[in-house]
């Protein structure tokens, strides 16, 4: 059974940068889509960015130009490079994957806190 493990979260000052990583293991098929969602306290879990197996990317407007999503050549990891971070980016960030013949899979989340 596939599972996702996130890493790279932490505390960063406004204007700073942080890189999140997500590693998938146990996959029995192609990971068609990988991406990141985030959930701030008291709010819903919302899309941040996704990337397909072919490399097509999609970003929510609020992170466009600041965040970059990428996948490695093995197609089993996804990175989220975050720059120009602001307090409103504070949230738990969840890795997300759509695995062929397995469906949607979620990671357990990693905390990102942007504060002075």
N, C-alpha and C positions, 0 to 999 in steps of 0.2 A: 504494500500500500504506500502510495507516494506521500511524502510530507515535506513541509517547507520550514526552513530555519532562517530567521532574520538575524542580522548583526549590524553593528555600526552606530546604533543610537547613542544618545548622550546629551549633555548640556553644552550649548554653544551660545555665544553672545550674538546679539543682533548684528547683521551684516556678515556673519561668519559662514563657514561652509562645513558640510558634513556629507559623508558617503555611506549609504546603506547598501548592504549586500543581502542576498537571499539565495540559499542553496537548496535545490530540490534533490531528493533521493528517493529511491524505490519506484521510480516511474516505469511503467510498462508500455508506454507509448510516447508519441510526440507531444511535447508541451506546446500547444498551439498559441497560447497567449500567456504572458507573464506580466505582472504589473504590481502597482502599489496603491493601496487605499490608506486613508487616515481617519482617525476618529478623535476629535477633541472632546474634553469633558462636557457632558450635557448635550452633545450633538450627535448626529447620525454619522455612520461610516460612509465616506465619500471617496470617489475616484480621485487619484492623483495623476497617474500615468500608466499607460500600458504599452506593450511592444509585442508584435506578432512574431511567429517563427520566421517569417520573411523579412523582419526588420522594420515593419511599419510602426510608427509611434503615434501616440495620442496623449495629449496633456490637457488637464483642466486649465481654464484661462488664467487662474490666479498664480500658477507656477510656470506658465509659458515664458521661456527666456531665462529662467532662473534654475530650473531643474532639468537634468538630462538623464533619460533612461537608456540602458543598453543591456545587451545579452552577450555572453561569451560564445565562442564557436561550438562548444559542446551542447549548447542550448539547454543547459541545466542550472544556470545561474542567471540572476538579473541584478543589476546595479542601479542605484538612484543617486546621482551626484547632485547635491543640493547646494546652491550658492545664494548669496544675498538673503540669508534667512531672516525672518521677522517673527515677532512674538505670535502672530496669528498662524504660523506654521507649527506651533506647539501641538502635538498630538501623539497618539500611539499609531505607528505606521505598520500596516499589515501587508505582507507579501501575498500575492494572489496568483493562481495559475489555473488554466483550463487545460486539462490533460486528456488526450484522446482515449476514449473508452473508460475513463475514470471520472470525468466531470470536474467540477470546480473544487479547488483545494485552497485552504487558508493557512497562513502561518499564525504563530501565537502573538506576534506583534513585538515591536521594539519602540521604546519611548524616545521621543525627540522633544527636548525642551529648549526653547530660545528665550533667553532672559539675560538681563544685565547683572 
